[in-house]
Amino acid sequence: MKSIKTSPHVPTRIEVKEVGTNRIQIVAYPFESGYAITLAHPLRRLLLGSSVGFAPIALRISGVAHEFDSVRGMVEDVSHFIVNLKTIRFKGKDEGENISVDYNFKGPRIITGADLANDVVDVVTPNIHLATINEDAVLNFSVVICRGIGYVPSEEIRNQVPDGFIPLDSYFTPVTNVTYATENMLVEDDPNYEKVIFDIQTDGQVAPLTAFKNALSVMHKQMAIFNTELNIEVPEINNGNEDSPEIKTLLQTIDSLNFSARCFNCLDRFGIKYLGELVLLSEDQIKNIKNLGKKSLDEITAKLEELGYPVGKEIPEDLMSLLKKKFSN
């Protein structure tokens, strides 16, 4: 049965797990019905549109006048060379906005992304093929690499590149794929709550979790105009309110946490009935629980980590006072 509320439920759980190279899944829950997708869709757009990365924006090849030209002794024509170059993902070694790099190669050889790494830039896609040159060929070229966000077509930066350089369409985004899914979940006999699962992959310029944090930061900054101009007070989540979602989480009984029988019995005999009581204990206090073996200690440590309260985590003073008051009654 639906209950009357004066504010939506605030999610209290988040899980982050690596599922591949430069790929993670982030799971957050529980959301009110409809809230998960409300937040997930703009976050996906921000991940793809506001993540900062490096990309080549201009190219100059010795003896080449335009992108439809060719280079003596190189198998690829210039347009094919440009396509290959744009698929190579660079990473600047400093925070400079523009990096100009010169390259010189003599044949015969196959040139890949790995050959473009030097003291100025790294290449996070070393196996990408760039060009093949024969034994008589000499290939000299310069690349301007820039730091930016999103996609910028060559027409828009034509007046920003140095003379003699060919402007390139530039795709800066280091996030290669973002998907999200929502699932219904049960909370206190209500099956209409939701969890959201993000699947984020990057090209290696930035870690996926760093990209996600950046997207959250951008979202907060974009929304801050409303707080500033309209003088909106944003309440703290942990404000000592006994009805706050975090308090409800910490008042879960330990028999609902799926501990093993041995671990549960040790905690029960010690007088621990609620998650909050366990969270208030220091690492030494947990270790000193009678008959608690290493396996049970590891189980408790893992469970608290999973719930977002790792052993030793500092608890806000107002929250600690409220918990102590509740458990002393």
N, C-alpha and C positions, 0 to 999 in steps of 0.2 A: 504494500500500500504506500502511495506517495505521501510524504509528510510535508507540511507547510514550512518553507524556509525563508529566511530573510537575506541570505547570501549564498552563493554557489560554493560547493565543496572545493577545497584547495588541495591539489595533488600532493602527496607526501612521499612517494617512492620513486626512485630513478635507478636504473641499472645500465651500465656501460660494459659492453663486451666486444673483444676483437673477433672478427669473423674471417679475416684474411689480411693480405698485405695492404696497408693503407686503407683498411675498411673496418668500420665498426657498426654496431647496432646500439641505439640508445632507446630504452624503454622507460616511459614515464606513466604513472597512474596513481590513484584513480581520478578520472575527470568526470564531471557531470556530462550527461548526454549532450552531444553536439559541441562540447568545448574542445575536445581533442583535435578535431579537424579544423576548428576555428583558429587554433594556434599553429597547427602543423603546416597548413598551406602557406601562410606568409613566411614561416621559417624556412621552408624549402626554397621559396623564391629568393630569400635573402642569402641562403647558402650559395645558390648559383649566381646571384647577381652582385653580391657585396664582398665575396672572398677575394683577398688580394693575392695576385700572382704575377709572374714575369712572362713576357712574350716578346719575340722579335717584332719590331715595328718598321724596320727599314733595312735594306740590303744593297750593297754595292759589290759588283764582281768586276775585277780588272778586265777591260776589253769588251764589256757588255754595255749596250746602250739602253736596253729596255727589257721587259719581262718576257718578250716573245723571241728573244735572241737565242743564240747557242754558243757554247764554249768549245773551242777546238780540243779534241781529245777526251771530252767528258760524254759518257753514254747518255745521260739525261739532258734534255734541253732546259733552258732557264726556268720555264714555267713549272716543269716537273720538279726541279731543284727547289723552287720556292714552296711547293706543296709539301715536300719532304721536310724542309726546314721548319715550317709552321707546326708540324706534328712533334717536333723535338721540344721537350719541356725543360726550360732553364730555371735556375735558381741563383739569384745574385748573392754574393758573399757579404755584401754590406747593404745598408738601407738606402743607397743612392737611387734616384728615380730613373736615371738614364745611364746605361753602360754601353760603351762602344768597344767592340772586340775585333781584332784583326786575325785572320787565319791564312796560312800558307801551306799548300800541300803539293808534293811532286809524285807523279805516277811511277810505276803502276800501283794502284791501291784502291781499296774500298773504304770510303769514309762513312763513319757512323756517328751517332750522338756522343759516344764516349770520347771521340777525337776532338770534340769542341769544348770539353771541360778544361779549365786552366785556373790560374790564380785569381781570376776575377769572377768567374761563374762556374757553378756546378751544373751537371746535366742529370736529371732524374729519370730520363728515358735513354739510357746509354746504348740500347740495341737497335734504335731506330736507324734505318738506312738513309743516308743523305745523298751520296753520289758515288759513281765508279769512274775512275780516270785511268787512261792507258799510260804506257811507259813514256810517251813523249809529252804528256800533258803537265802543265803547271797551273794550279788553281789558287788564285789569290782573291780573297773576298773579306769584306767587313760587315758586321752585323751590329745594329743598334738594338739593344734589349731594354725594355722599359717595364716599370712596375705599375700595375693598374688593376682595375676591376672590370668585369663584364666583357663585352665584345665591342670593338671599335673598328669600323670599316676603313679601308685605306683612304677613301675620298675625304674623310674627316680629319686625317692627320697629314695630308699631303703637304701643307704649308709648315709643318712642324719638323719635317725630316731634313737633314743636311743636303746641300746641293750634290747632285750626282748619285743620290741614293734612290732606290725604288721603294716606295711606301708599301707596306704589307697590311692586309687585314689581320687584326690582332685579337686573339682570344686569350684573355688573361686568366680566366677562372681556373683555379687549381682543383676545384671540385668536379670530378668526372661524372658522378652519378649520385642522385639523392632520390630515394623513394620513402614513402611512409604508408603505414597501414593502421587502421583502428580496429580494436576488438572490444566486444562487450565483456564486462566482468561483473562478478557478484560482490556487492558490498552491503553487509548487514541485511541480507535477504532481498536486496534490491538489485535486479539483474541489468539495470539500465545504465550503470556506470561504464566508463570506457578506459582503455589504455591505448597509447599511441606508440608505435614502433618505427623509429627512423633507421634507415640503412644508408650510410654515407660512405662514399669512396672518393679519395683524392688521387692526384697523379704523383704524390710524394713531395711536392713543394712545401706543403704544410700537412700536419697530422689532421685526420678527420675531426678529432675532438677539439683541436684548436680552431678549425673552421667553424664548428658548431658554436663554440663560445663567442667567436667573432660575430656570427649572425645574431646571437642573443644580444650582444652589446650594441650592435647597429639598431636592432629593434627598440631597445630601451632608449637610445639616443633620439630616434625618430619620434618616439611617443613623448619624450620629455617636454616638447613644446607645449603640450596641453597642461602639464603640471606647472610649468613656468608662467605661462600667460594667463591661465585660468585660476592660479593659486589653489590647485587641488592638493589636498594632503593625502599622501599614500600611506595607509596604516601598515604597521609592521605585522608580519605574519605571527611572530612569537611575541605577543604583547601581554602574556599572562592570562589570556582569556581561557577559561576552563573548557569552553566549547570549541576551541581551535582544533583544526585537523591534526596538528602535531601532538597535542595533548591526548586526543582520542587514540592516536597510534601508540603512544607510550603507555596507555592504559590497557593495551592488549594483555591478556593473561598468557603466561608462558606455555600453557598447555595448547595454545593455538599456534605456536611457532614451529611445530613439527620437530622438536628435539627428540633424540633417541631416548629410549626408556631409562637408560643408565644416567644420562645427562639430566633429564627431567627430574629424576628421583633425587639426585644430588642437590639441585636447586630448590626443590620442594622442601627437603629436610632442612635446608639452610634458611628457609622462610621467604624465599623469593617467589612472589605470586604474579608480578607484573613485569612487562618489558622495561618500564621506567625505573624500577628498582634495580634491575640488572645494569642499565645504562649509567646509573649513579655510582656504581662500584668502580674503583680504580683497578688497574691491572693486577696489582699485588693482592687486593681483596678477593678478586676472582680466583687467583691462583691458590689462595688459602682456604677456599671452600672445602670442607671435609670430604675426603674420598673422591675428589674431582681429579681424574687422571688426565694425561696429556691429550688423549683422543677427545675427551669431552671438552677440554679447554680449547682445543682447535675448533671444535664444532661451535662453541659459543662465539669464539672470535670471528669465525666465518659468517655466522648468522648476524651478528651485530654489524659487520662490514656490509653485508647485503642490505640491511635495513637502513643504512646511512648513519649509523652510530658506532663507528669503530672504537675499540677499546682505547681509552685515554682521551677521547674527543672532549674538548672543552664545552661544557653546557652553559648557555647564557644564564646569568645570575637570577633573572626573574623566573625563568623556566625551572631552574633548579629549586628555587624557593617554593614554587607552586607544587612541584612533585613531592618535595619533602613534607609539605603541609598535608598533602593528600595521603601519603603513605604512613604518616604518624597518627592519623585518625583511627 
